[in-house]
Amino acid sequence: MVKLDAMENPYLLPQQLRDEIARAVADGEINRYPDPAAQQLKRSIAEVTRLPSGMEVLLGNGSDEIIQLLALAVAKPGAVLMSVEPSFVMYKMIATFVGMKYVGVPLDKDFSLDLSAMLEAIKSERPALIFLAYPNNPTGNLFDAYSVRKIIEAAPGLVVVDEAYYAFASDSFIPQLGHYDNLLVMRTFSKLGMAGLRLGFLAGSPAWLSQLEKLRLPYNVGVLPQLVAAKLLRHHDVLLAQAENIRQERARMLAELNTVVGVRTYSSEANFILLRVAKATQIFDGLKQRGVLIKNLDGGHPALADCLRVTVGTRQENAQFLSALQDTINQLA
Ligand SMILES: *Cc1c(COP(=O)(O)O)cnc(C)c1O
């Protein structure tokens, strides 16, 4: 299968870097417990992220684990976790798992933030925790930064800006850390080529992070992920160059998709594209029969009726997807 369903980076690392990693792994002390403070890795992360001074990071086994940790920290009967809809499904799932009340505020029809609806919901629900994916998954757009700031200012609790797709986006809230007491920024390296390592982080003030650290299981990031990620981050430029390729491919793919009759595209600041078609499930099945796996969002949320999400792959994979899509549409016509 051409695998374009999970926002993975399609490129392999240069052979020289893979050899370097292999040597480092060979010397990894896997008989020992990992460094629970992961000092070296945290320093690398602070550097490549250009964290404002005084800000720190908390590491997670993927950012999914950090969502869970944040929810555990604020969960109590009646506490509200708020996000927008449609967005990343783990916010709602984890709120449910930890016994919080979940409130999803609908986005506008074009998937932009409905600021007045958000402000109203914040006033009536008093959420302990708000998640905003920036850019949003599965819609791909970047919310208006002014609206996000207004939400941070109005929120009585924590606001977490989830920047899983930072490497493909034109803006970030990292520079805003320190300007707002209730802002935390979460990132993951999954979409930048390390999905298999499981490493995410939360950036913010030590006042928050030291409290959240109390809930983190001490060995949540293993010896090998720490070692490999630290090495990879020393070659952050290699990963960012891959992300730049993906951005260029995204533009090409969007332009080509816009010429396909019956396909509506949404602009994207992430490494995937949201599409709306006439018969999403039939097109999804047709692509699968032709060896291309994408994500069918039809049925997941009313606002995503007949929507498909395709990850941007290599030039060749994208070409295979586009030709399979055209074939499928022709066959259904
Ligand atoms: C993929 C994704 C994550 C989780 O990624 P991990 O692999 O658990 O680090 C978090 N938020 C959003 C919006 C995502 O799309």
The ligand as a Tripos MOL2 file, in Angstrom:
@<TRIPOS>MOLECULE
LIG
   15    15     1     0     0
SMALL
NO_CHARGES

@<TRIPOS>ATOM
      1 C1         -0.8480   13.4610   15.6610 C.3       1 LIG1
      2 C2         -1.3510   14.4460   16.6210 C.ar      1 LIG1
      3 C3         -1.0140   14.3950   17.9950 C.ar      1 LIG1
      4 C4         -0.3530   13.2130   18.6750 C.3       1 LIG1
      5 O1          0.8290   12.8290   18.2390 O.3       1 LIG1
      6 P1          1.7510   11.8130   19.0330 P.3       1 LIG1
      7 O2          2.2020   10.8580   17.9960 O.co2     1 LIG1
      8 O3          0.9890   11.1710   20.1510 O.co2     1 LIG1
      9 O4          2.8520   12.6650   19.5670 O.co2     1 LIG1
     10 C5         -1.4500   15.4100   18.8130 C.ar      1 LIG1
     11 N1         -2.1940   16.4140   18.3440 N.ar      1 LIG1
     12 C6         -2.5650   16.4900   17.0640 C.ar      1 LIG1
     13 C7         -3.4060   17.6260   16.6050 C.3       1 LIG1
     14 C8         -2.1600   15.5050   16.1610 C.ar      1 LIG1
     15 O5         -2.5830   15.5580   14.8870 O.3       1 LIG1
@<TRIPOS>BOND
     1     1     2 1
     2     2     3 ar
     3     2    14 ar
     4     3     4 1
     5     3    10 ar
     6     4     5 1
     7     5     6 1
     8     6     7 2
     9     6     8 1
    10     6     9 1
    11    10    11 ar
    12    11    12 ar
    13    12    13 1
    14    12    14 ar
    15    14    15 1
@<TRIPOS>SUBSTRUCTURE
     1 LIG1         1 GROUP 0 **** ****
